[in-house]
Amino acid sequence: MPMLRLALAQINPRVGDLKGNTQKILQYIAEAVKSKVDVVAFPELSVTGYPPEDLLLKNHFVEANLEACKIIASHTQNITSVFGFVDSDESRYNAAAVAHQGKIIGVYRKIHLPNYGVFDEKRYFGSGEDCPVFVVGGAKIGINICEDIWFKDGPTRFQKAAGADLILNINGSPFSIGKKNQREQILRQRIKENNIPIAYVNM
């Protein structure tokens, strides 16, 4: 894999504060550019905050979130940024945007939607179907979201098979006693099974 300088921006967005979250993302992109970073990654749904829940039922909120994505993308002239947002067509999707040279060059839609405990994603989101691999600085990166990394036969396996050199997993996982060790064990399993490094950023 070509040398890649990666920054993981573990920010804490506020639910519904599209303007504030956008400004925070832009601040960290600027810092990453100064540090000569190739890729800066932000958490799951970092544009909207997590979980947006019934805000997703408001069309104007979803549209404003998409406009915020364009603003963020316009600041990626000298860097690639990966950030969570709500994608939309006939359904809403928990998605990751890949922005480079001032525009969004690709989107990944979360496939495995949690629906237990504090999670209620199947109520609001459709499930993605594709496992794309993105080329950044000559490196092939498979991007997936949170719950996707928990499945042995999930996106990581398909992205590795498609030639990925690195998996980047963005998260919005809440604190839970003992969960940190469990997450680390899951990541080790995916790394060992697929013989691939994983970069993991949470809120």
N, C-alpha and C positions, 0 to 999 in steps of 0.2 A: 504494500500500500504506500502511495506517495506520502511524504511528510505533510501533516495537516495540523494546524494550530486551532484548537477547539476551545471555546469558552461556554460554560454552562451558567446561565444567569438565573439563579434561584430567587426570583422576585416574588413578591406577595401582592398580586393584583386585588383590587376591590371589586366585588360583584356589582355589575351594572355601570361602573365608572369608566366608560369607554375612553373619554378624553384623558382622564388621569392615567389609566393603564397604558394608553398609547404613548403619552409623554414619558412614562417610566421606561417603556421598551426602547424608545428613541434615545433616552439618556444612556442606557446600557449598550446600545448599538454604537453610539459615539465613543464610549469608553473602550469598546472592543476594537474599533477601528484604530484608535490611538495605540492600542497594545499590539497592533499588527496581527490580529486574529483572522483566520480564514473563515470560520463558521462560528456564529453565536446562536445558542439554542435557548429558548424560553419554555416555561411550563405549558402544560395542557390548558387550553382555553384562557390563555394569558390576556387576550384582548378583552374578553367579556368578564373575566373573573370566574371562579368555579365554586359552586354550581349555579349557573344562571337560571335554571328551572323555568318558572312561568314567564320570565322575560322573553323566552324563546317563542312564546305565543304572540308576541307583538312584532308585526312585520317591520315597523319602523326601527325597532331595536336591532333586528337581524341585518337590515339594510345599512344601518349606521355602523355596525360591526364590520361589514364588508368595505365600507368607505374608509374605516380606520386602517384596514389591511393595506389599502392602496397608499395611504399616507406613510405607513411603516415601510412598505416596499420601496417607496421613492427615496428612502434614506439608505439604500443598500448598494450604492455605487461601487464601493470598495470592499464589500464584504458579503457573505451569504448569511441570511438570518432564517431561522426556523422558529415559528411561533404558533401557538394554538389559537384557533378562532372557530366561529360557527360558519360552516359552508351551507349553501342552500340551493336546491332546485325544487323538485316536487316534495322533498323531505328536507329536514335539517340534519346536519352531520357535525359531529365532534371531529374537528379536522386540524391538520398541521399544514401551514403554508411554508413553502420554500421560496424565499425572495432573493433575487440577485440582480445586480446592474439596474436597479430602479423598478423592477417589476416582479410579479409572482410567476415563477417558472414551473411550479408544480404544487400539487396538493395531495396529501394522504388523508383518507377518511378512516376513522377508528372502526375496527371490525368487531371486536368483542366488547359489548356494552354491559357493564355491571348493573345488577338490579337486586341488590341485597344491602342490608344495613342502611347506611346513609345515602346509598346510590340509587338513583331512579332514572337511569339513562335511557332505558328502552321506552319510557313514556314520551321522551322528547326527541330522540334521535333515531335516524335510520342507520343501518349498519353498512359500512364500506365493503367493497368487494375486491379491490385491487391492492397489490403489494408492490408498489413501484420502488425502483432503485434510482437514486439521483446521483449524477456525476458532479462533484465539487472539487475543483483544483486537481483533477485527475484521479481523485479517490471516489469509489462507489459507496454511497451511503444509503442504507435501508432505514427509513423513518417509520416508527410506529408509536402508538399512544397507550400509556398506562397498562390497562388490563391485557392488552395484546401480548405483552411480554410474559404473561403467566402461563401461556399455553404452549406445550411442547410442539404441537403441530400448528402453531399460529404463524403470523406474518414473518417472524424471524427466520423460520425454516425456509420459507419460500424466497425471502429476500437473499439469504445466503446462497440458495440454489441459483438465483439470478445473477450472482456475481458480486454481491455486496462485500466490501472490505471492513465495514463498520456498521453497527446498528446504533441508532440514536433514538432513545425512548424518552418521550416527554410526559410528565405526570402532574396530576392534581390530587395526590393521595393524602387523606387526612391522617393526623397523628393517631397512633394507637399503640398502647404498651406492648412491646414485644414484636411489633410489626417490622421494625428496622432489620432485625436479624432474619426474619422470614423473607423480606425483600432481597436481602443479600444472598440468601440461599437460592432463591429462584433465579437471580441473575447469574450466579455461578453455574447453575444447571444449564441455562440457555447458552452460556459461553462454552461450556464443555461439550454439549451436544452438537453445537454448530461450528466449533473451532473459530470463533469470531469475537473481537472485542465489542463491548457494549458501553455506550455512554448514556448515563441516566440522570435526568434533571427533574426534581420535584419542586412544588411550590414551597 
